[in-house]
Amino acid sequence: MTDDLQPRGPFRYGDRVQLTGPKGRMHTITLREGGELHTHHGVLRHEVLVGQPDGSVATNSGGHEYLALRPLLRDFVMSMPRGAAIVYPKDAAQILAAADIFPGATVVEAGVGSGALSLWLLRAIGDHGRLVSFERRAEFAEVAEANVATFTGGTPANWSVIVGDLVESLPDAVEPGTVDRVVLDMLAPWECIDAVADALAPGGVVLCYVATATQLSRVAEYLRGTGLFTDPDASETMIRGWHVEGLAVRPDHRMVAHTGFLITARRLAPGAIPPDVRKRALKKPSYDDADVEIWTPGAVGDREITDKNLRKRVREAQRAARSSLSVPDGHDDDSA
């Protein structure tokens, strides 16, 4: 994140501000000289927020009050323009923990999608880390780059986005055995495991984020079959909120349940064979050719976004990025 957009101190022109108004309605604006937020409740001038501390309350021309806060990263990723589906904050938090993303780490990510996970990874590796993101679709990469620029105030110097296939491009992007962590968010991550094994340093972590049980099974068996990784560990994360008001304490009626599985494994040293692998090699595999057919990407299925809709998302993301990088005069009525 650039020095000009540190998430603290009084509001300044160029800051993104999340306004919560009547009935919990939220608006996310970028403060501009002469800017105004227009709603059917009245007009709120941006200048009344400039110089005020985070967490202030401002009143518009209609007498309605708005709570002003800088949006958290989780707020931003849930409202930013999307090309592909995003990694939700609950899964992003688990990815950072399960993959042990640390400051200064060299991390490879594929695919970049809309840039949500990239933002979390960039924050975790810090200024001295390096993030290399791969994305097969140029339009998705454009959305991701614009979203990251919007939130951070520019393109981080330690982040590179490569449009292309990871298997083909990874050997040219990193030296063998120099990558600390690899995060794969794609339909068929097993297709990339061999290339990932070459790039990872011994002890490095590969983490795959997959949506279905068939994908989970396929990637687990592929990792085992290579003989290059520890036995994989799989999990999913569910979050249930609670309503707490006085003695009225109960679970929320809705919860964020299954969004995806996480499966992790660590790179073994060259030639190393863990004791449990020797025993398992004597057993008959628990799957056959019919199971492999079910595991194919076509059978697993994939959600497609139309070209027209994707072009719209690209324009929205780039417009938001331009807005955060410059501070023009004018009105503002964007909301999220």
C-alpha positions as CSV (number, residue, x, y, z in Angstrom):
1,M,0.0,0.0,0.0
2,T,1.4,3.4,-0.9
3,D,2.3,5.9,1.8
4,D,-0.4,8.3,0.7
5,L,-3.2,5.7,1.4
6,Q,-2.3,4.4,4.8
7,P,-5.5,3.3,6.5
8,R,-5.3,5.8,9.4
9,G,-5.4,9.4,10.3
10,P,-7.9,12.1,9.2
11,F,-9.7,11.7,5.9
12,R,-8.0,13.3,2.9
13,Y,-9.0,13.9,-0.7
14,G,-8.3,10.7,-2.6
15,D,-9.4,8.4,0.4
16,R,-12.1,5.8,-0.1
17,V,-14.8,6.2,2.5
18,Q,-17.6,3.9,3.4
19,L,-20.7,5.8,4.5
20,T,-23.5,4.0,6.4
21,G,-26.7,6.0,6.3
22,P,-30.4,5.6,7.2
23,K,-31.6,1.9,7.5
24,G,-28.0,0.6,7.1
25,R,-27.7,1.7,3.5
26,M,-24.0,1.8,2.5
27,H,-22.2,4.0,0.0
28,T,-18.6,3.8,-0.9
29,I,-17.1,7.0,-2.3
30,T,-13.7,8.5,-3.2
31,L,-13.3,11.9,-1.6
32,R,-12.8,14.6,-4.3
33,E,-12.6,18.4,-4.2
34,G,-16.1,19.7,-4.9
35,G,-17.5,16.2,-4.8
36,E,-21.0,15.4,-3.4
37,L,-22.9,12.3,-2.6
38,H,-26.5,12.6,-3.8
39,T,-29.2,10.3,-2.4
40,H,-33.0,10.7,-2.1
41,H,-32.2,11.7,1.6
42,G,-30.2,14.8,0.5
43,V,-26.7,15.8,-0.4
44,L,-23.5,15.2,1.5
45,R,-20.5,17.3,0.5
46,H,-17.2,15.5,0.5
47,E,-15.5,18.6,2.1
48,V,-17.3,18.0,5.4
49,L,-15.5,14.7,5.8
50,V,-12.0,16.0,4.9
51,G,-10.0,16.4,8.1
52,Q,-12.4,14.4,10.2
53,P,-11.1,11.3,12.0
54,D,-12.0,7.8,10.9
55,G,-15.3,6.8,12.6
56,S,-16.9,10.2,12.4
57,V,-20.5,11.0,11.8
58,A,-21.5,13.6,9.2
59,T,-24.9,15.1,8.4
60,N,-26.2,15.8,4.9
61,S,-28.4,18.6,3.7
62,G,-31.6,16.7,4.7
63,G,-30.4,16.2,8.3
64,H,-29.6,12.6,7.9
65,E,-26.5,11.2,9.6
66,Y,-23.9,9.0,8.0
67,L,-21.2,7.0,9.8
68,A,-17.9,7.5,7.9
69,L,-15.2,4.7,8.0
70,R,-12.4,3.7,5.7
71,P,-13.5,0.4,4.2
72,L,-11.7,-2.7,5.5
73,L,-10.2,-5.0,3.0
74,R,-13.0,-7.5,3.5
75,D,-15.5,-4.7,2.8
76,F,-13.7,-3.8,-0.4
77,V,-13.4,-7.3,-1.9
78,M,-17.1,-7.9,-1.3
79,S,-18.1,-4.8,-3.2
80,M,-15.4,-4.5,-5.9
81,P,-16.1,-5.2,-9.6
82,R,-15.8,-8.9,-10.4
83,G,-14.7,-10.7,-13.5
84,A,-14.4,-14.2,-12.0
85,A,-15.9,-15.3,-8.7
86,I,-13.9,-14.1,-5.7
87,V,-12.2,-15.9,-2.8
88,Y,-14.4,-14.9,0.1
89,P,-12.7,-13.4,3.2
90,K,-13.4,-16.5,5.4
91,D,-11.4,-18.6,2.9
92,A,-8.7,-16.0,2.3
93,A,-8.0,-15.9,6.0
94,Q,-7.7,-19.7,6.1
95,I,-5.5,-19.7,3.0
96,L,-3.1,-17.3,4.7
97,A,-2.9,-19.5,7.8
98,A,-2.9,-23.0,6.1
99,A,-0.3,-22.0,3.5
100,D,1.7,-20.1,6.2
101,I,2.1,-16.9,4.1
102,F,4.8,-14.8,5.8
103,P,6.4,-11.4,5.3
104,G,9.1,-11.7,2.7
105,A,7.8,-14.9,1.1
106,T,8.0,-15.6,-2.6
107,V,4.5,-16.7,-3.6
108,V,3.0,-17.9,-6.8
109,E,-0.8,-17.6,-7.4
110,A,-3.0,-19.0,-10.2
111,G,-5.6,-17.9,-11.3
112,V,-5.8,-14.3,-10.2
113,G,-9.6,-14.1,-10.9
114,S,-10.8,-10.6,-9.7
115,G,-7.8,-10.0,-7.5
116,A,-9.4,-10.6,-4.1
117,L,-6.9,-13.2,-2.9
118,S,-4.0,-11.2,-4.5
119,L,-4.8,-8.3,-2.1
120,W,-4.7,-10.6,0.9
121,L,-1.5,-12.2,-0.3
122,L,0.2,-8.8,-1.0
123,R,-0.7,-7.6,2.5
124,A,0.7,-10.8,4.1
125,I,4.0,-10.9,2.2
126,G,4.8,-7.2,2.9
127,D,7.0,-4.9,0.9
128,H,9.9,-7.4,0.9
129,G,8.0,-10.4,-0.5
130,R,7.2,-11.2,-4.1
131,L,3.9,-12.3,-5.6
132,V,3.6,-13.8,-9.1
133,S,0.1,-14.2,-10.3
134,F,-1.0,-16.2,-13.4
135,E,-4.3,-15.8,-15.2
136,R,-5.3,-17.4,-18.5
137,R,-7.9,-14.7,-19.4
138,A,-6.6,-11.2,-20.1
139,E,-9.9,-9.7,-19.2
140,F,-9.8,-11.2,-15.7
141,A,-6.2,-10.0,-15.3
142,E,-7.3,-6.4,-16.2
143,V,-10.1,-6.5,-13.6
144,A,-7.7,-7.8,-11.0
145,E,-5.0,-5.2,-11.7
146,A,-7.6,-2.4,-11.6
147,N,-9.1,-3.6,-8.3
148,V,-5.6,-3.9,-6.7
149,A,-4.7,-0.4,-7.9
150,T,-8.0,1.0,-6.5
151,F,-7.4,-0.4,-3.0
152,T,-3.6,0.2,-2.8
153,G,-3.3,3.4,-4.8
154,G,-1.2,1.9,-7.5
155,T,0.3,-1.3,-8.8
156,P,2.6,-2.8,-6.1
157,A,6.2,-3.0,-7.3
158,N,6.5,-6.6,-5.9
159,W,3.5,-7.9,-7.8
160,S,3.6,-9.2,-11.4
161,V,0.6,-10.6,-13.4
162,I,1.4,-13.0,-16.2
163,V,-1.4,-13.7,-18.7
164,G,-0.9,-17.3,-19.8
165,D,-0.8,-20.9,-18.6
166,L,1.1,-21.6,-15.4
167,V,2.6,-24.8,-16.7
168,E,4.1,-23.1,-19.7
169,S,5.1,-19.8,-18.1
170,L,6.2,-20.7,-14.5
171,P,9.7,-22.0,-15.5
172,D,10.5,-18.6,-17.1
173,A,9.1,-16.6,-14.2
174,V,10.9,-18.2,-11.3
175,E,14.0,-20.2,-10.7
176,P,13.6,-23.9,-9.8
177,G,13.4,-24.5,-6.0
178,T,13.0,-20.8,-5.1
179,V,9.3,-20.4,-4.4
180,D,8.1,-20.6,-0.8
181,R,4.3,-21.0,-1.4
182,V,2.0,-21.8,-4.3
183,V,-1.8,-21.1,-4.2
184,L,-3.9,-22.7,-7.0
185,D,-7.5,-21.5,-7.4
186,M,-8.6,-23.2,-10.6
187,L,-10.8,-25.9,-12.1
188,A,-8.1,-28.6,-12.5
189,P,-5.1,-27.8,-10.2
190,W,-3.7,-31.3,-10.7
191,E,-2.6,-30.3,-14.1
192,C,-0.1,-27.8,-12.6
193,I,1.3,-30.0,-9.7
194,D,4.4,-31.2,-11.6
195,A,5.4,-27.6,-12.6
196,V,4.7,-26.5,-9.0
197,A,6.9,-29.2,-7.6
198,D,9.9,-28.0,-9.7
199,A,9.4,-24.4,-8.5
200,L,8.9,-25.0,-4.8
201,A,11.8,-25.1,-2.4
202,P,12.0,-28.2,-0.1
203,G,9.5,-27.7,2.7
204,G,7.5,-25.3,0.6
205,V,3.7,-25.4,0.7
206,V,1.2,-25.9,-2.2
207,L,-2.4,-25.1,-1.4
208,C,-5.3,-25.8,-3.8
209,Y,-8.7,-24.1,-3.5
210,V,-11.4,-26.3,-5.1
211,A,-15.2,-26.2,-5.1
212,T,-16.3,-29.8,-5.3
213,A,-15.6,-33.1,-3.7
214,T,-14.6,-34.7,-7.0
215,Q,-12.0,-32.0,-7.5
216,L,-10.8,-32.5,-4.0
217,S,-10.4,-36.2,-4.5
218,R,-8.6,-35.9,-7.8
219,V,-6.0,-33.4,-6.6
220,A,-5.4,-35.4,-3.4
221,E,-4.7,-38.6,-5.3
222,Y,-2.5,-36.7,-7.8
223,L,-0.4,-35.2,-5.0
224,R,0.1,-38.6,-3.5
225,G,0.9,-40.2,-6.8
226,T,3.8,-37.8,-7.5
227,G,5.7,-39.0,-4.5
228,L,7.1,-35.5,-4.1
229,F,4.8,-34.2,-1.4
230,T,3.7,-35.0,2.1
231,D,0.3,-36.6,2.5
232,P,-2.3,-33.8,1.7
233,D,-4.5,-32.3,4.4
234,A,-8.0,-31.1,3.4
235,S,-10.6,-28.9,5.2
236,E,-13.5,-26.5,4.6
237,T,-14.5,-23.4,6.6
238,M,-18.0,-22.5,7.8
239,I,-18.9,-19.3,9.6
240,R,-22.1,-18.8,11.6
241,G,-22.8,-15.4,12.9
242,W,-24.7,-14.7,16.2
243,H,-27.3,-12.1,17.1
244,V,-26.3,-10.6,20.4
245,E,-28.5,-7.9,22.0
246,G,-29.1,-8.0,25.7
247,L,-30.4,-11.4,26.6
248,A,-31.5,-12.1,23.0
249,V,-28.5,-14.2,22.1
250,R,-29.1,-16.7,19.2
251,P,-27.5,-17.9,16.0
252,D,-28.2,-15.8,12.9
253,H,-30.8,-17.2,10.6
254,R,-28.3,-17.3,7.8
255,M,-24.7,-18.5,7.7
256,V,-21.8,-18.6,5.3
257,A,-21.5,-22.4,4.8
258,H,-19.6,-24.2,2.0
259,T,-17.7,-22.1,-0.5
260,G,-14.8,-24.4,-1.2
261,F,-12.2,-26.9,0.1
262,L,-8.6,-26.2,1.0
263,I,-6.0,-28.9,0.4
264,T,-2.4,-28.5,1.3
265,A,0.8,-30.5,1.1
266,R,4.5,-29.7,1.6
267,R,7.4,-30.3,-0.9
268,L,9.7,-33.1,0.1
269,A,13.4,-33.0,-0.2
270,P,14.7,-34.7,-3.4
271,G,14.8,-38.4,-2.9
272,A,12.9,-38.4,0.4
273,I,10.3,-41.1,1.0
274,P,8.2,-40.7,4.2
275,P,7.7,-44.0,6.1
276,D,3.9,-43.9,5.7
277,V,4.3,-43.7,1.9
278,R,6.2,-47.0,1.8
279,K,3.3,-48.8,3.6
280,R,0.6,-47.2,1.4
281,A,2.5,-48.2,-1.8
282,L,1.7,-51.8,-1.1
283,K,-2.0,-51.2,-1.0
284,K,-4.4,-51.3,-4.0
285,P,-5.6,-47.8,-5.1
286,S,-9.1,-46.9,-4.0
287,Y,-10.1,-45.7,-7.4
288,D,-10.3,-46.9,-11.0
289,D,-10.6,-45.6,-14.6
290,A,-14.3,-44.9,-14.2
291,D,-13.5,-42.6,-11.2
292,V,-10.8,-40.8,-13.3
293,E,-13.4,-40.1,-16.0
294,I,-15.7,-38.4,-13.3
295,W,-12.7,-36.3,-12.3
296,T,-12.2,-34.7,-15.7
297,P,-12.7,-30.9,-15.9
298,G,-15.7,-31.2,-18.2
299,A,-17.5,-33.5,-15.8
300,V,-16.7,-31.2,-12.8
301,G,-18.2,-28.2,-14.7
302,D,-17.3,-24.5,-14.7
303,R,-19.2,-21.3,-14.5
304,E,-18.8,-19.0,-17.5
305,I,-19.3,-15.2,-17.6
306,T,-20.5,-13.7,-20.9
307,D,-18.1,-11.6,-22.9
308,K,-20.4,-8.6,-22.7
309,N,-20.7,-8.9,-18.9
310,L,-17.0,-9.3,-18.6
311,R,-16.3,-6.2,-20.7
312,K,-18.6,-4.3,-18.4
313,R,-16.7,-5.5,-15.3
314,V,-13.4,-4.5,-16.8
315,R,-14.7,-1.0,-17.4
316,E,-16.1,-0.7,-13.9
317,A,-12.8,-1.9,-12.3
318,Q,-10.7,0.5,-14.4
319,R,-13.0,3.4,-13.7
320,A,-12.6,2.8,-10.0
321,A,-8.9,2.6,-10.3
322,R,-8.7,5.9,-12.2
323,S,-10.9,7.5,-9.6
324,S,-8.6,6.4,-6.7
325,L,-5.4,7.5,-8.6
326,S,-6.6,10.9,-9.4
327,V,-8.8,13.4,-7.6
328,P,-11.0,15.3,-10.2
329,D,-13.7,17.7,-9.4
330,G,-17.3,16.6,-9.7
331,H,-20.2,14.8,-8.1
332,D,-20.2,11.3,-6.7
333,D,-23.2,9.0,-6.2
334,D,-21.5,5.6,-6.3
335,S,-22.6,3.0,-3.8
336,A,-21.8,-0.5,-2.7
